[in-house]
Structure formats: structure tokens, C-alpha cells
């Protein structure tokens, strides 16, 4: 298992390519992003504009708030 939380996609590509090459000799890997999905969130409480939002899957919680 690899933890890639907080990394950019380029950092993840480099990290995983290095890990795969170190663990499996003679193997090259190609990493790409395919479908990005939307996420529906409902913001409640003392937010600036509470309500229902549709965010990109690359968004963070601060984008919704």
C-alpha cells in the first residue's frame, strides 16, 4: 500500500514509478488520470454560503466552505 495524500499528481507519478522499479526489477509503469468524478456536498452551519454544491473530485474541503 502506498500513501499519496497531499501529493500533486506529478509527485505521485515519480514516487510510484520509483517504488515500482525498486520492487519489481525490469518493469516500467505508466500512470495517468482517466475519469474525474464530481462530488456532491451539502455545507451546513456557519459557512459563508451554506447549501448544496457539486465539486470536482480534486477539490478540498476548503473549496466547499
N, C-alpha and C positions, 0 to 999 in steps of 0.2 A: 504494500500500500504506500502511496506517495501523497504527502500533504502539500498542496499548492495554493492554499488560501492566502490571499493578499498579493499574489504574484501577477504580473502582467502576462499576457499570452506569450510574448517573446521570451520572457524569463522561464515560463513553464516549458516551452519548446526546448530551450537549451538544457534545462535541468533534466527533463525526461530523456532527451537524447543521450546525455552523458550517463545517466543511470542505466539505461537500456544497454548501451555499448559496454559499460563496465560489467554488467551481469551476464550478458549473452554475447560472447565474442563472435565477430563476423556478421553481426546483424545491424542494418541501418533502419531507422524509423522515420516516418513522415507523419507529422501531426498537423491537422487542420481543424478549423471550426466549420461545422456544417450548419444545421438549422439552429437559429437562435429563437427562443420562445419568449412570449410576453408573459408577465406575471401580474395577476390582478391582486391589488392590495386595498384594504379599507383602513384609512387613517382616522383614529378617534382621539378624543381628549383635547388637550390644549395646543393642538397643532395650528399653524398659521391658517391653513385651509383644509379642515377635515373633510373626508369624503372618500369616494371610490376612485381609484386610479389604476391605469394599466401602464406598467413599466417594462422596460427592456430587461431581459434576464441578466444583463451586465450592470444594471443599476444597483446601488446600495440603499440601505435604509434611509440614509440622509437625503437621497433624491426624493423620496416619498414625503418626508417631513418638510 
